[in-house]
Amino acid sequence: MALLRTLCEQVLEPVRRNFDRPVIINSGYRAAAVNKAIGSNSSTSQHCKAQAADIEIPGVDNLELYKWLTSNSDYDQLILEYYTGDPQSGWVHVSYVSPDANRRERLRIDRSGVRRD
């Protein structure tokens, strides 16, 4: 519970305040069995550690959300996933560990693979 609270306080609430809109969490904490059932075989998923959320904001381009987080938030990992140029395509994955442990890793994932940003 403490890890989810930290993610909310450090990342999600500042996003909500900045955009003045609700943050839609498509996926947050996932038990290992749920993670596997949806096709993720990663035993190291930060979703399973209560450190990550996949988010969108209605009416806000996911690329704009990603760029805002890049410049205005501390994070461990930030991923723009399956964005096609359509403002509502894909989602933004964001994780938070701690100020000292955050890697500030940025990635983009699409149908062709993964690339560092």
N, C-alpha and C positions, 0 to 999 in steps of 0.2 A: 504494500500500500504506500509506503514512504517513497518508493521509486516513481510510482505514478504521480504522486503529489508533486514531486520535484519536476517531472516532465511538464506537468500542467503549469506550475508556477514559473519555471524558467523559459518555457517555449510557447506553450499553447495560449496562455493568458495574454502575454505580450502581443501575440498575433491577433487575438480577438480585439484587444484594445486598439491596435493600429488600424485595422480594417473596419472596426466598428460593426462587425457582423458575426454571426455565430460560426464557429469552426466545426465542420462536420468531420467526425472521426470515423473513417471507413473501417479501420482495424486498429485496435489497441492491444491490450494484453491478450495473449493467446496461450492456452495450455499446450504442452508439447503434442498431445494427441490431436488437438484442433489444428495446430500448425501442420502436422503431417497430413491430415485429412484434406486440407486445402491445397496440397501439392508442394508445400515447402518441406524439404527434408533436412533443412539446416538445424542442427542441434544447438547452434550458437545464435539463433535468431534473437535479436534484441526485443522482439515482441514477446518472446517467452520469458524474458527477464524483466518485463514491465518497464522497459526503457524506451519504447518506440511507439509511434502512432503514424498511420497513413491518413493524411488530412486533405480537405478541400474547403473552400469558402465559396458559397453560392454567389455568382456574379463577379468573381475574381478569377482572372486567368491564372492557371496553375503555374505558368512560367513566371508571372509577376510575383506570386506567393513565394516560389523558390528563390527568386532574386532578392526579395525582401529579407527572407530568412538568412541568405548568404551574407548580407551586409549588416543585419541588425540583431542577430541572435547568436548565442553560443550554442553549439550542438556537437554531438559526436559524429553523426553521419546524416547527410542530407542527400536525398535521392529524388530526382524528377523522374517518375516512372511512367512509361508508355504515353508520353506527351507527343502529339502529332502536329501541333500547330493550332488545332482547335482549342480555344480557351478552356473548355471544360473536359478536354481529354486527359486521361491519366489521373495521377494524384501525386502528392508530395509525401515522401517518407521522411520523418525526422526522428532522431533519437538523441537522448541526453544521458550522460553518465555522471560527470561531475566536472567542475571547472578545471581540475588538474588532469583528468583522464580523457576529456573530450579531444578527439583527433581532428575535428573540423574537416572531415573527408566529404568531398562533393562528387557525386556520380550522376550520370544520366543513363537510364535503361530504356531501351526500346526493343522492338521485335528483332533487330539485328544484333543486339548484344549490350554490353556494358562499356561505358567509357568514362574516364575521369574528366572532371570539369575544371 
